[in-house]
């Protein structure tokens, strides 16, 4: 990944000793929460590589949980994230793994709520920057540096044109689009990075499209903090 400026390397305003192990972990946790569509009731965390070896000293575990609770990277409550998770009714299971992964700072998250479940694989690549490499069974690659749509749907002719048409008519510019499918006419995921956040009307129109099962928005711009 090419860093845009020196602040992308130094990292964001944050709680914790490491932009990659702490701030990046918060952001991965927030992506997972937003992909789920709200606060989870259960979280399965699997750490790999450097994350698995140093998570206690660097606070990676509390950072991930803080992200799931929608804490910003500089929220002073991050060190007590497990306590806040217990108060919120979030049950957490954490494991360390040794199998090879694409990046040393990699985590698999499986989040569940009463209404839904989502699995995310993400890695923290330095300076608080992240890459999401998998959503459910779908291999993807996005950074969450721009507002990002996750559109879960069934593969069929015309889907890409219809989705991009809704965004075009709303004046939302597409920076990047990925379409991943299990098979022809099978389950599919479209990832769209946008230059501006899509409004509620846009989300409603896409959500009502034939073959779309759900739409999620990943928007970490401004590191919004607790919802």
N, CA and C atoms as a LAMMPS dump frame, in Angstrom:
ITEM: TIMESTEP
0
ITEM: NUMBER OF ATOMS
681
ITEM: BOX BOUNDS ff ff ff
-5.0000000000000000e+02 5.0000000000000000e+02
-5.0000000000000000e+02 5.0000000000000000e+02
-5.0000000000000000e+02 5.0000000000000000e+02
ITEM: ATOMS id mol type element x y z
1 1 1 N 0.847 -1.202 0
2 1 2 C 0 0 0
3 1 3 C 0.876 1.243 0
4 2 1 N 0.533 2.261 -0.762
5 2 2 C 1.27 3.505 -0.805
6 2 3 C 0.663 4.485 0.197
7 3 1 N 1.503 4.993 1.129
8 3 2 C 1.021 5.92 2.137
9 3 3 C 0.901 7.318 1.541
10 4 1 N -0.166 8.031 1.906
11 4 2 C -0.444 9.328 1.308
12 4 3 C 0.412 10.438 1.908
13 5 1 N 0.778 10.347 3.177
14 5 2 C 1.526 11.4 3.833
15 5 3 C 2.202 10.832 5.064
16 6 1 N 2.998 11.671 5.737
17 6 2 C 3.757 11.204 6.895
18 6 3 C 2.84 10.76 8.027
19 7 1 N 1.643 11.353 8.131
20 7 2 C 0.717 10.973 9.191
21 7 3 C 0.177 9.565 8.987
22 8 1 N 0.151 9.088 7.733
23 8 2 C -0.268 7.727 7.468
24 8 3 C 0.743 6.724 8.003
25 9 1 N 2.003 7.157 8.153
26 9 2 C 3.046 6.282 8.666
27 9 3 C 3.119 6.379 10.178
28 10 1 N 3.068 7.589 10.715
29 10 2 C 3.127 7.784 12.163
30 10 3 C 1.916 7.173 12.831
31 11 1 N 0.767 7.318 12.216
32 11 2 C -0.452 6.753 12.772
33 11 3 C -1.373 7.825 13.311
34 12 1 N -2.598 7.448 13.654
35 12 2 C -3.598 8.401 14.121
36 12 3 C -3.42 8.714 15.602
37 13 1 N -4.19 9.692 16.087
38 13 2 C -4.302 9.894 17.526
39 13 3 C -4.859 8.623 18.134
40 14 1 N -4.165 8.113 19.193
41 14 2 C -4.548 6.776 19.641
42 14 3 C -4.188 6.549 21.093
43 15 1 N -4.855 5.57 21.676
44 15 2 C -4.49 4.995 22.956
45 15 3 C -3.72 3.714 22.655
46 16 1 N -2.552 3.561 23.268
47 16 2 C -1.805 2.325 23.059
48 16 3 C -0.405 2.576 22.548
49 17 1 N 0.464 1.582 22.648
50 17 2 C 1.868 1.764 22.31
51 17 3 C 2.205 1.602 20.839
52 18 1 N 1.286 1.091 20.021
53 18 2 C 1.65 0.722 18.657
54 18 3 C 0.523 1.055 17.693
55 19 1 N 0.872 1.8 16.638
56 19 2 C -0.156 2.134 15.649
57 19 3 C -0.631 0.894 14.912
58 20 1 N 0.261 -0.048 14.677
59 20 2 C -0.133 -1.249 13.943
60 20 3 C -0.86 -2.241 14.837
61 21 1 N -0.385 -2.434 16.071
62 21 2 C -0.976 -3.443 16.946
63 21 3 C -2.181 -2.923 17.726
64 22 1 N -2.302 -1.605 17.851
65 22 2 C -3.398 -1.049 18.645
66 22 3 C -4.385 -0.276 17.772
67 23 1 N -3.931 0.82 17.152
68 23 2 C -4.85 1.626 16.34
69 23 3 C -5.404 0.816 15.167
70 24 1 N -4.547 0.057 14.485
71 24 2 C -5.032 -0.777 13.389
72 24 3 C -6.032 -1.809 13.859
73 25 1 N -5.768 -2.372 15.054
74 25 2 C -6.691 -3.369 15.602
75 25 3 C -8.048 -2.759 15.92
76 26 1 N -8.066 -1.541 16.45
77 26 2 C -9.34 -0.854 16.699
78 26 3 C -10.129 -0.731 15.399
79 27 1 N -9.46 -0.352 14.352
80 27 2 C -10.151 -0.136 13.077
81 27 3 C -10.689 -1.447 12.502
82 28 1 N -9.936 -2.518 12.639
83 28 2 C -10.444 -3.815 12.179
84 28 3 C -11.692 -4.196 12.969
85 29 1 N -11.659 -3.971 14.276
86 29 2 C -12.835 -4.261 15.101
87 29 3 C -14.037 -3.441 14.696
88 30 1 N -13.821 -2.174 14.347
89 30 2 C -14.932 -1.319 13.929
90 30 3 C -15.487 -1.749 12.57
91 31 1 N -14.603 -2.155 11.662
92 31 2 C -15.083 -2.672 10.377
93 31 3 C -15.987 -3.875 10.591
94 32 1 N -15.56 -4.784 11.471
95 32 2 C -16.359 -5.986 11.728
96 32 3 C -17.711 -5.622 12.321
97 33 1 N -17.725 -4.692 13.268
98 33 2 C -18.996 -4.266 13.871
99 33 3 C -19.928 -3.669 12.823
100 34 1 N -19.394 -2.798 11.967
101 34 2 C -20.228 -2.164 10.954
102 34 3 C -20.68 -3.169 9.9
103 35 1 N -19.833 -4.156 9.601
104 35 2 C -20.243 -5.195 8.657
105 35 3 C -21.357 -6.059 9.242
106 36 1 N -21.344 -6.228 10.555
107 36 2 C -22.419 -6.96 11.228
108 36 3 C -23.705 -6.146 11.246
109 37 1 N -23.553 -4.833 11.373
110 37 2 C -24.718 -3.958 11.418
111 37 3 C -25.095 -3.509 12.808
112 38 1 N -24.201 -3.675 13.773
113 38 2 C -24.481 -3.255 15.144
114 38 3 C -23.59 -3.991 16.123
115 39 1 N -23.825 -3.76 17.398
116 39 2 C -22.991 -4.376 18.417
117 39 3 C -23.242 -5.882 18.473
118 40 1 N -22.168 -6.682 18.52
119 40 2 C -22.353 -8.133 18.59
120 40 3 C -22.694 -8.591 20.006
121 41 1 N -23.238 -9.791 20.097
122 41 2 C -23.431 -10.444 21.4
123 41 3 C -22.363 -11.503 21.646
124 42 1 N -21.729 -11.982 20.574
125 42 2 C -20.648 -12.954 20.679
126 42 3 C -19.529 -12.566 19.726
127 43 1 N -18.284 -12.782 20.171
128 43 2 C -17.13 -12.494 19.318
129 43 3 C -16.094 -13.591 19.502
130 44 1 N -15.688 -14.174 18.389
131 44 2 C -14.61 -15.152 18.359
132 44 3 C -13.414 -14.492 17.693
133 45 1 N -12.314 -14.371 18.42
134 45 2 C -11.121 -13.686 17.936
135 45 3 C -10 -14.698 17.778
136 46 1 N -9.391 -14.746 16.601
137 46 2 C -8.24 -15.624 16.364
138 46 3 C -7.078 -14.773 15.851
139 47 1 N -5.998 -14.762 16.622
140 47 2 C -4.835 -13.941 16.326
141 47 3 C -3.736 -14.786 15.7
142 48 1 N -3.01 -14.173 14.752
143 48 2 C -1.943 -14.87 14.037
144 48 3 C -0.659 -14.044 14.068
145 49 1 N 0.456 -14.719 13.857
146 49 2 C 1.732 -14.042 13.687
147 49 3 C 2.111 -13.168 14.867
148 50 1 N 2.535 -11.95 14.562
149 50 2 C 2.951 -11.01 15.597
150 50 3 C 1.797 -10.644 16.525
151 51 1 N 0.595 -10.555 15.972
152 51 2 C -0.573 -10.32 16.823
153 51 3 C -0.666 -11.389 17.916
154 52 1 N -0.491 -12.638 17.545
155 52 2 C -0.611 -13.732 18.509
156 52 3 C 0.518 -13.701 19.541
157 53 1 N 1.706 -13.279 19.116
158 53 2 C 2.866 -13.319 20.001
159 53 3 C 2.92 -12.155 20.981
160 54 1 N 2.405 -11.004 20.602
161 54 2 C 2.618 -9.795 21.418
162 54 3 C 1.337 -9.085 21.809
163 55 1 N 0.18 -9.732 21.643
164 55 2 C -1.077 -9.002 21.835
165 55 3 C -1.252 -8.46 23.246
166 56 1 N -0.761 -9.188 24.252
167 56 2 C -0.93 -8.699 25.622
168 56 3 C -0.145 -7.418 25.858
169 57 1 N 1.108 -7.387 25.449
170 57 2 C 1.928 -6.204 25.67
171 57 3 C 1.502 -5.002 24.861
172 58 1 N 0.988 -5.242 23.668
173 58 2 C 0.589 -4.141 22.799
174 58 3 C -0.889 -3.779 22.918
175 59 1 N -1.647 -4.564 23.664
176 59 2 C -3.059 -4.248 23.84
177 59 3 C -3.91 -4.529 22.616
178 60 1 N -3.465 -5.47 21.786
179 60 2 C -4.235 -5.777 20.578
180 60 3 C -5.616 -6.332 20.912
181 61 1 N -5.682 -7.137 21.964
182 61 2 C -6.97 -7.743 22.337
183 61 3 C -7.975 -6.689 22.764
184 62 1 N -7.544 -5.757 23.639
185 62 2 C -8.481 -4.716 24.083
186 62 3 C -8.815 -3.756 22.945
187 63 1 N -7.863 -3.562 22.022
188 63 2 C -8.119 -2.68 20.887
189 63 3 C -9.185 -3.271 19.969
190 64 1 N -9.081 -4.563 19.681
191 64 2 C -10.09 -5.207 18.84
192 64 3 C -11.47 -5.134 19.475
193 65 1 N -11.526 -5.423 20.77
194 65 2 C -12.817 -5.381 21.471
195 65 3 C -13.339 -3.947 21.522
196 66 1 N -12.44 -2.982 21.748
197 66 2 C -12.865 -1.588 21.719
198 66 3 C -13.461 -1.195 20.382
199 67 1 N -12.851 -1.683 19.288
200 67 2 C -13.412 -1.415 17.967
201 67 3 C -14.791 -2.017 17.804
202 68 1 N -14.982 -3.228 18.313
203 68 2 C -16.313 -3.853 18.231
204 68 3 C -17.358 -3.045 18.993
205 69 1 N -16.913 -2.312 20.021
206 69 2 C -17.816 -1.457 20.784
207 69 3 C -17.926 -0.064 20.175
208 70 1 N -17.284 0.136 19.027
209 70 2 C -17.303 1.395 18.278
210 70 3 C -16.507 2.499 18.952
211 71 1 N -15.475 2.142 19.721
212 71 2 C -14.579 3.141 20.294
213 71 3 C -13.694 3.707 19.187
214 72 1 N -13.367 4.986 19.271
215 72 2 C -12.379 5.597 18.388
216 72 3 C -10.979 5.16 18.813
217 73 1 N -9.992 5.368 17.945
218 73 2 C -8.636 4.921 18.251
219 73 3 C -8.037 5.629 19.47
220 74 1 N -8.548 6.82 19.809
221 74 2 C -8.009 7.556 20.959
222 74 3 C -8.958 7.553 22.162
223 75 1 N -9.92 6.635 22.185
224 75 2 C -10.868 6.566 23.296
225 75 3 C -10.155 6.045 24.543
226 76 1 N -10.225 6.798 25.615
227 76 2 C -9.522 6.419 26.84
228 76 3 C -10.111 5.185 27.511
229 77 1 N -11.26 4.725 27.024
230 77 2 C -11.872 3.516 27.583
231 77 3 C -11.293 2.23 26.996
232 78 1 N -10.435 2.332 25.987
233 78 2 C -9.91 1.136 25.335
234 78 3 C -9.248 0.165 26.316
235 79 1 N -8.402 0.612 27.254
236 79 2 C -7.784 -0.354 28.169
237 79 3 C -8.799 -1.156 28.988
238 80 1 N -9.998 -0.631 29.165
239 80 2 C -11.039 -1.322 29.935
240 80 3 C -12.107 -1.915 29.02
241 81 1 N -11.735 -2.201 27.764
242 81 2 C -12.727 -2.639 26.776
243 81 3 C -13.411 -3.94 27.181
244 82 1 N -12.685 -4.864 27.811
245 82 2 C -13.311 -6.123 28.196
246 82 3 C -14.383 -5.899 29.257
247 83 1 N -14.143 -4.956 30.151
248 83 2 C -15.15 -4.621 31.166
249 83 3 C -16.39 -4.021 30.498
250 84 1 N -16.181 -3.111 29.562
251 84 2 C -17.31 -2.498 28.863
252 84 3 C -18.057 -3.523 28.021
253 85 1 N -17.302 -4.479 27.439
254 85 2 C -17.947 -5.536 26.657
255 85 3 C -18.843 -6.392 27.547
256 86 1 N -18.377 -6.716 28.746
257 86 2 C -19.193 -7.505 29.668
258 86 3 C -20.467 -6.759 30.032
259 87 1 N -20.34 -5.459 30.286
260 87 2 C -21.517 -4.656 30.606
261 87 3 C -22.5 -4.606 29.432
262 88 1 N -21.972 -4.665 28.202
263 88 2 C -22.824 -4.603 27.019
264 88 3 C -23.384 -5.97 26.639
265 89 1 N -23.012 -7.005 27.386
266 89 2 C -23.506 -8.347 27.089
267 89 3 C -22.778 -9.033 25.956
268 90 1 N -21.532 -8.626 25.704
269 90 2 C -20.721 -9.206 24.634
270 90 3 C -19.83 -10.306 25.203
271 91 1 N -20.064 -11.519 24.771
272 91 2 C -19.265 -12.668 25.185
273 91 3 C -18.093 -12.845 24.223
274 92 1 N -16.861 -12.927 24.747
275 92 2 C -15.66 -12.932 23.916
276 92 3 C -14.866 -14.212 24.142
277 93 1 N -14.441 -14.815 23.044
278 93 2 C -13.512 -15.94 23.076
279 93 3 C -12.304 -15.57 22.226
280 94 1 N -11.097 -15.764 22.784
281 94 2 C -9.871 -15.362 22.095
282 94 3 C -8.92 -16.543 22.006
283 95 1 N -8.346 -16.734 20.813
284 95 2 C -7.413 -17.829 20.565
285 95 3 C -6.192 -17.292 19.821
286 96 1 N -5.058 -17.957 19.998
287 96 2 C -3.876 -17.678 19.188
288 96 3 C -3.624 -18.866 18.264
289 97 1 N -3.224 -18.562 17.041
290 97 2 C -3.018 -19.588 16.021
291 97 3 C -1.615 -19.463 15.44
292 98 1 N -1.131 -20.551 14.828
293 98 2 C 0.222 -20.56 14.266
294 98 3 C 0.261 -20.831 12.767
295 99 1 N -0.889 -20.989 12.142
296 99 2 C -0.87 -21.306 10.713
297 99 3 C -0.433 -20.086 9.902
298 100 1 N 0.143 -20.297 8.696
299 100 2 C 0.595 -19.173 7.857
300 100 3 C -0.564 -18.273 7.455
301 101 1 N -0.291 -16.986 7.44
302 101 2 C -1.286 -15.988 7.036
303 101 3 C -0.621 -14.962 6.122
304 102 1 N -1.415 -14.162 5.406
305 102 2 C -0.837 -13.229 4.425
306 102 3 C 0.055 -12.142 5.03
307 103 1 N -0.194 -11.789 6.305
308 103 2 C 0.544 -10.696 6.946
309 103 3 C 0.752 -11.042 8.411
310 104 1 N 1.884 -10.654 9.029
311 104 2 C 2.133 -11.005 10.431
312 104 3 C 1.084 -10.487 11.41
313 105 1 N 0.468 -9.359 11.097
314 105 2 C -0.534 -8.774 11.994
315 105 3 C -1.93 -9.084 11.468
316 106 1 N -2.326 -10.336 11.581
317 106 2 C -3.594 -10.781 11.003
318 106 3 C -4.53 -11.301 12.083
319 107 1 N -5.821 -11.032 11.906
320 107 2 C -6.832 -11.512 12.848
321 107 3 C -8.059 -11.982 12.072
322 108 1 N -8.647 -13.063 12.536
323 108 2 C -9.957 -13.51 12.068
324 108 3 C -10.969 -13.188 13.157
325 109 1 N -12.053 -12.532 12.772
326 109 2 C -13.128 -12.198 13.703
327 109 3 C -14.423 -12.841 13.215
328 110 1 N -15.098 -13.504 14.12
329 110 2 C -16.44 -14.012 13.854
330 110 3 C -17.367 -13.368 14.863
331 111 1 N -18.257 -12.508 14.387
332 111 2 C -19.178 -11.787 15.261
333 111 3 C -20.602 -12.26 15.019
334 112 1 N -21.335 -12.36 16.104
335 112 2 C -22.748 -12.745 16.011
336 112 3 C -23.593 -11.775 16.829
337 113 1 N -24.772 -11.511 16.314
338 113 2 C -25.809 -10.814 17.06
339 113 3 C -27.049 -11.682 17
340 114 1 N -28.126 -11.23 17.598
341 114 2 C -29.36 -12.006 17.523
342 114 3 C -29.909 -12.059 16.108
343 115 1 N -29.526 -11.079 15.29
344 115 2 C -30.102 -10.987 13.946
345 115 3 C -29.187 -11.479 12.837
346 116 1 N -27.863 -11.534 13.071
347 116 2 C -26.957 -11.773 11.962
348 116 3 C -25.626 -12.3 12.474
349 117 1 N -24.75 -12.673 11.541
350 117 2 C -23.387 -13.089 11.851
351 117 3 C -22.496 -12.66 10.691
352 118 1 N -21.23 -12.388 10.998
353 118 2 C -20.279 -11.985 9.967
354 118 3 C -18.891 -12.479 10.366
355 119 1 N -18.103 -12.88 9.397
356 119 2 C -16.699 -13.195 9.656
357 119 3 C -15.838 -12.27 8.812
358 120 1 N -14.764 -11.782 9.432
359 120 2 C -13.863 -10.82 8.802
360 120 3 C -12.434 -11.288 9.017
361 121 1 N -11.623 -11.263 7.978
362 121 2 C -10.178 -11.394 8.16
363 121 3 C -9.543 -10.07 7.778
364 122 1 N -8.763 -9.522 8.705
365 122 2 C -8.112 -8.247 8.458
366 122 3 C -6.68 -8.278 8.921
367 123 1 N -5.872 -7.384 8.376
368 123 2 C -4.492 -7.253 8.831
369 123 3 C -4.172 -5.774 9.001
370 124 1 N -3.267 -5.499 9.93
371 124 2 C -2.837 -4.142 10.215
372 124 3 C -1.461 -3.957 9.595
373 125 1 N -1.346 -3.035 8.652
374 125 2 C -0.16 -2.967 7.806
375 125 3 C 0.789 -1.83 8.172
376 126 1 N 0.523 -1.13 9.281
377 126 2 C 1.412 -0.071 9.73
378 126 3 C 0.757 1.293 9.725
379 127 1 N 1.122 2.106 10.697
380 127 2 C 0.593 3.462 10.767
381 127 3 C -0.88 3.539 11.063
382 128 1 N -1.45 2.464 11.619
383 128 2 C -2.881 2.424 11.874
384 128 3 C -3.701 2.042 10.655
385 129 1 N -3.041 1.798 9.531
386 129 2 C -3.739 1.423 8.298
387 129 3 C -4.039 -0.076 8.288
388 130 1 N -5.131 -0.435 7.64
389 130 2 C -5.566 -1.827 7.62
390 130 3 C -5.922 -2.26 6.206
391 131 1 N -5.981 -3.576 6.036
392 131 2 C -6.563 -4.169 4.835
393 131 3 C -7.507 -5.271 5.273
394 132 1 N -8.681 -5.295 4.702
395 132 2 C -9.632 -6.373 4.929
396 132 3 C -9.472 -7.351 3.765
397 133 1 N -9.202 -8.612 4.108
398 133 2 C -8.854 -9.617 3.106
399 133 3 C -9.955 -10.642 2.865
400 134 1 N -10.9 -10.72 3.771
401 134 2 C -11.962 -11.704 3.596
402 134 3 C -13.2 -11.247 4.35
403 135 1 N -14.355 -11.39 3.72
404 135 2 C -15.65 -11.16 4.36
405 135 3 C -16.473 -12.421 4.13
406 136 1 N -16.851 -13.081 5.229
407 136 2 C -17.444 -14.41 5.132
408 136 3 C -16.51 -15.29 4.296
409 137 1 N -16.979 -15.949 3.295
410 137 2 C -16.108 -16.814 2.483
411 137 3 C -15.5 -16.07 1.295
412 138 1 N -15.775 -14.791 1.166
413 138 2 C -15.387 -14.062 -0.041
414 138 3 C -14.02 -13.406 0.108
415 139 1 N -13.069 -13.709 -0.772
416 139 2 C -11.786 -12.99 -0.753
417 139 3 C -11.969 -11.584 -1.32
418 140 1 N -11.553 -10.581 -0.567
419 140 2 C -11.701 -9.185 -0.982
420 140 3 C -10.403 -8.451 -0.641
421 141 1 N -10.364 -7.193 -0.951
422 141 2 C -9.251 -6.353 -0.512
423 141 3 C -9.708 -4.907 -0.508
424 142 1 N -9.916 -4.363 0.698
425 142 2 C -10.22 -2.943 0.821
426 142 3 C -9.627 -2.418 2.122
427 143 1 N -9.455 -1.116 2.188
428 143 2 C -8.718 -0.494 3.289
429 143 3 C -9.594 0.249 4.282
430 144 1 N -10.852 0.498 3.952
431 144 2 C -11.764 1.292 4.779
432 144 3 C -11.281 2.738 4.937
433 145 1 N -10.405 3.182 4.052
434 145 2 C -9.991 4.584 4.073
435 145 3 C -11.036 5.479 3.414
436 146 1 N -11.927 4.89 2.643
437 146 2 C -13.053 5.586 2.028
438 146 3 C -14.345 4.901 2.471
439 147 1 N -15.47 5.592 2.464
440 147 2 C -16.748 4.925 2.743
441 147 3 C -16.912 3.744 1.79
442 148 1 N -17.257 2.594 2.334
443 148 2 C -17.273 1.35 1.563
444 148 3 C -18.6 0.632 1.747
445 149 1 N -19.203 0.252 0.64
446 149 2 C -20.443 -0.517 0.657
447 149 3 C -20.128 -2.006 0.533
448 150 1 N -20.769 -2.813 1.367
449 150 2 C -20.762 -4.261 1.228
450 150 3 C -22.178 -4.67 0.843
451 151 1 N -22.341 -5.173 -0.357
452 151 2 C -23.663 -5.537 -0.869
453 151 3 C -23.69 -7.049 -1.062
454 152 1 N -24.492 -7.723 -0.261
455 152 2 C -24.628 -9.171 -0.332
456 152 3 C -25.83 -9.487 -1.227
457 153 1 N -25.617 -10.309 -2.239
458 153 2 C -26.683 -10.535 -3.214
459 153 3 C -26.467 -11.862 -3.93
460 154 1 N -27.416 -12.198 -4.777
461 154 2 C -27.289 -13.348 -5.665
462 154 3 C -26.788 -12.865 -7.019
463 155 1 N -25.853 -13.6 -7.587
464 155 2 C -25.302 -13.235 -8.889
465 155 3 C -26.37 -13.356 -9.974
466 156 1 N -26.508 -12.303 -10.77
467 156 2 C -27.421 -12.337 -11.921
468 156 3 C -27.005 -11.254 -12.906
469 157 1 N -27.393 -11.379 -14.157
470 157 2 C -27.051 -10.357 -15.146
471 157 3 C -27.645 -8.994 -14.776
472 158 1 N -26.875 -7.952 -14.963
473 158 2 C -27.363 -6.591 -14.753
474 158 3 C -27.155 -6.023 -13.372
475 159 1 N -26.669 -6.844 -12.418
476 159 2 C -26.532 -6.35 -11.044
477 159 3 C -25.563 -5.182 -10.953
478 160 1 N -24.401 -5.316 -11.574
479 160 2 C -23.393 -4.255 -11.486
480 160 3 C -23.927 -2.959 -12.077
481 161 1 N -24.581 -3.047 -13.234
482 161 2 C -25.127 -1.848 -13.875
483 161 3 C -26.192 -1.182 -13.002
484 162 1 N -27.037 -1.987 -12.364
485 162 2 C -28.105 -1.424 -11.533
486 162 3 C -27.534 -0.743 -10.291
487 163 1 N -26.571 -1.39 -9.637
488 163 2 C -25.982 -0.79 -8.434
489 163 3 C -25.234 0.491 -8.763
490 164 1 N -24.414 0.447 -9.804
491 164 2 C -23.667 1.652 -10.172
492 164 3 C -24.595 2.753 -10.662
493 165 1 N -25.717 2.37 -11.27
494 165 2 C -26.68 3.365 -11.716
495 165 3 C -27.314 4.113 -10.562
496 166 1 N -27.647 3.408 -9.494
497 166 2 C -28.203 4.066 -8.307
498 166 3 C -27.206 5.071 -7.751
499 167 1 N -25.946 4.687 -7.665
500 167 2 C -24.917 5.59 -7.135
501 167 3 C -24.705 6.774 -8.069
502 168 1 N -24.683 6.522 -9.376
503 168 2 C -24.485 7.608 -10.341
504 168 3 C -25.589 8.647 -10.228
505 169 1 N -26.832 8.184 -10.167
506 169 2 C -27.949 9.131 -10.094
507 169 3 C -27.936 9.933 -8.799
508 170 1 N -27.336 9.372 -7.749
509 170 2 C -27.244 10.093 -6.473
510 170 3 C -25.992 10.958 -6.389
511 171 1 N -25.176 10.947 -7.431
512 171 2 C -23.966 11.759 -7.432
513 171 3 C -22.842 11.19 -6.597
514 172 1 N -22.884 9.883 -6.329
515 172 2 C -21.836 9.226 -5.536
516 172 3 C -20.835 8.601 -6.499
517 173 1 N -19.579 9.046 -6.419
518 173 2 C -18.553 8.555 -7.334
519 173 3 C -17.921 7.273 -6.794
520 174 1 N -17.729 6.298 -7.678
521 174 2 C -17.133 5.013 -7.31
522 174 3 C -15.627 5.085 -7.5
523 175 1 N -14.892 4.796 -6.424
524 175 2 C -13.44 4.765 -6.511
525 175 3 C -12.912 3.392 -6.884
526 176 1 N -13.58 2.366 -6.391
527 176 2 C -13.161 0.989 -6.67
528 176 3 C -14.361 0.073 -6.493
529 177 1 N -14.462 -0.938 -7.346
530 177 2 C -15.539 -1.919 -7.221
531 177 3 C -14.968 -3.32 -7.394
532 178 1 N -15.369 -4.227 -6.514
533 178 2 C -15.004 -5.63 -6.632
534 178 3 C -16.281 -6.464 -6.554
535 179 1 N -16.384 -7.452 -7.407
536 179 2 C -17.498 -8.393 -7.347
537 179 3 C -16.924 -9.795 -7.189
538 180 1 N -17.311 -10.482 -6.125
539 180 2 C -16.839 -11.832 -5.854
540 180 3 C -18.062 -12.73 -5.724
541 181 1 N -18.021 -13.878 -6.363
542 181 2 C -19.179 -14.768 -6.307
543 181 3 C -18.735 -16.197 -6.008
544 182 1 N -19.629 -16.953 -5.367
545 182 2 C -19.348 -18.355 -5.1
546 182 3 C -19.415 -19.179 -6.375
547 183 1 N -20.378 -18.867 -7.221
548 183 2 C -20.571 -19.591 -8.469
549 183 3 C -21.512 -18.777 -9.343
550 184 1 N -21.65 -19.181 -10.593
551 184 2 C -22.605 -18.507 -11.465
552 184 3 C -24.01 -18.653 -10.9
553 185 1 N -24.675 -17.51 -10.723
554 185 2 C -26.017 -17.428 -10.15
555 185 3 C -26.044 -17.818 -8.667
556 186 1 N -24.875 -17.906 -8.042
557 186 2 C -24.801 -18.219 -6.621
558 186 3 C -24.679 -16.96 -5.778
559 187 1 N -24.346 -17.143 -4.504
560 187 2 C -24.181 -16.003 -3.609
561 187 3 C -22.981 -15.166 -4.047
562 188 1 N -23.128 -13.846 -3.877
563 188 2 C -22.08 -12.927 -4.317
564 188 3 C -21.956 -11.767 -3.33
565 189 1 N -20.796 -11.124 -3.361
566 189 2 C -20.547 -9.925 -2.563
567 189 3 C -19.939 -8.873 -3.475
568 190 1 N -20.526 -7.69 -3.48
569 190 2 C -19.962 -6.552 -4.19
570 190 3 C -19.448 -5.542 -3.177
571 191 1 N -18.201 -5.14 -3.344
572 191 2 C -17.556 -4.149 -2.487
573 191 3 C -17.343 -2.892 -3.309
574 192 1 N -17.867 -1.776 -2.831
575 192 2 C -17.752 -0.511 -3.561
576 192 3 C -17.17 0.544 -2.631
577 193 1 N -15.992 1.048 -2.977
578 193 2 C -15.402 2.178 -2.256
579 193 3 C -15.875 3.459 -2.932
580 194 1 N -16.416 4.371 -2.131
581 194 2 C -17.026 5.6 -2.651
582 194 3 C -16.217 6.82 -2.24
583 195 1 N -16.324 7.875 -3.029
584 195 2 C -15.649 9.13 -2.703
585 195 3 C -16.385 9.922 -1.634
586 196 1 N -17.667 9.606 -1.413
587 196 2 C -18.442 10.277 -0.365
588 196 3 C -19.425 9.257 0.215
589 197 1 N -19.838 9.466 1.457
590 197 2 C -20.766 8.495 2.064
591 197 3 C -22.092 8.458 1.315
592 198 1 N -22.582 7.278 0.987
593 198 2 C -23.905 7.179 0.369
594 198 3 C -24.989 7.456 1.405
595 199 1 N -25.997 8.183 1.029
596 199 2 C -27.064 8.519 1.963
597 199 3 C -28.039 7.379 2.163
598 200 1 N -28.961 7.595 3.081
599 200 2 C -29.941 6.576 3.401
600 200 3 C -30.837 6.209 2.23
601 201 1 N -31.135 7.178 1.371
602 201 2 C -31.966 6.893 0.202
603 201 3 C -31.267 5.921 -0.739
604 202 1 N -29.957 6.131 -0.931
605 202 2 C -29.175 5.243 -1.782
606 202 3 C -29.176 3.828 -1.213
607 203 1 N -28.941 3.72 0.068
608 203 2 C -28.897 2.406 0.705
609 203 3 C -30.241 1.71 0.6
610 204 1 N -31.311 2.475 0.771
611 204 2 C -32.653 1.896 0.688
612 204 3 C -32.931 1.38 -0.72
613 205 1 N -32.542 2.145 -1.73
614 205 2 C -32.792 1.73 -3.119
615 205 3 C -31.999 0.475 -3.469
616 206 1 N -30.743 0.415 -3.053
617 206 2 C -29.943 -0.777 -3.336
618 206 3 C -30.482 -1.969 -2.551
619 207 1 N -30.874 -1.721 -1.307
620 207 2 C -31.395 -2.806 -0.478
621 207 3 C -32.677 -3.409 -1.019
622 208 1 N -33.448 -2.631 -1.785
623 208 2 C -34.713 -3.122 -2.344
624 208 3 C -34.537 -3.781 -3.704
625 209 1 N -33.319 -3.765 -4.227
626 209 2 C -33.091 -4.359 -5.539
627 209 3 C -33.306 -5.861 -5.505
628 210 1 N -33.78 -6.384 -6.616
629 210 2 C -33.948 -7.829 -6.752
630 210 3 C -32.611 -8.531 -6.497
631 211 1 N -32.652 -9.583 -5.702
632 211 2 C -31.494 -10.444 -5.42
633 211 3 C -30.585 -9.911 -4.312
634 212 1 N -30.803 -8.687 -3.812
635 212 2 C -29.973 -8.158 -2.723
636 212 3 C -30.537 -8.624 -1.39
637 213 1 N -29.689 -9.229 -0.563
638 213 2 C -30.133 -9.71 0.748
639 213 3 C -29.852 -8.706 1.855
640 214 1 N -28.718 -7.994 1.768
641 214 2 C -28.44 -6.963 2.773
642 214 3 C -27.339 -6.053 2.272
643 215 1 N -27.32 -4.856 2.834
644 215 2 C -26.324 -3.841 2.501
645 215 3 C -25.726 -3.325 3.8
646 216 1 N -24.418 -3.221 3.841
647 216 2 C -23.733 -2.659 4.996
648 216 3 C -22.814 -1.531 4.535
649 217 1 N -22.649 -0.522 5.383
650 217 2 C -21.758 0.597 5.095
651 217 3 C -20.605 0.571 6.091
652 218 1 N -19.384 0.584 5.585
653 218 2 C -18.189 0.719 6.403
654 218 3 C -17.724 2.155 6.263
655 219 1 N -17.765 2.913 7.344
656 219 2 C -17.387 4.322 7.29
657 219 3 C -16.614 4.68 8.557
658 220 1 N -15.286 4.663 8.45
659 220 2 C -14.44 5.003 9.584
660 220 3 C -13.927 6.43 9.508
661 221 1 N -14.4 7.187 8.533
662 221 2 C -13.913 8.55 8.349
663 221 3 C -14.198 9.362 9.599
664 222 1 N -13.17 10.009 10.118
665 222 2 C -13.341 10.813 11.331
666 222 3 C -13.257 10.001 12.6
667 223 1 N -13.095 8.661 12.474
668 223 2 C -12.977 7.808 13.655
669 223 3 C -14.074 8.13 14.654
670 224 1 N -15.31 8.029 14.204
671 224 2 C -16.479 8.534 14.915
672 224 3 C -16.632 8.211 16.379
673 225 1 N -16.161 7.092 16.851
674 225 2 C -16.271 6.805 18.279
675 225 3 C -17.533 6.076 18.618
676 226 1 N -17.839 6.04 19.913
677 226 2 C -18.928 5.204 20.409
678 226 3 C -20.274 5.669 19.899
679 227 1 N -21.075 4.671 19.456
680 227 2 C -22.427 4.975 18.999
681 227 3 C -23.423 4.801 20.124
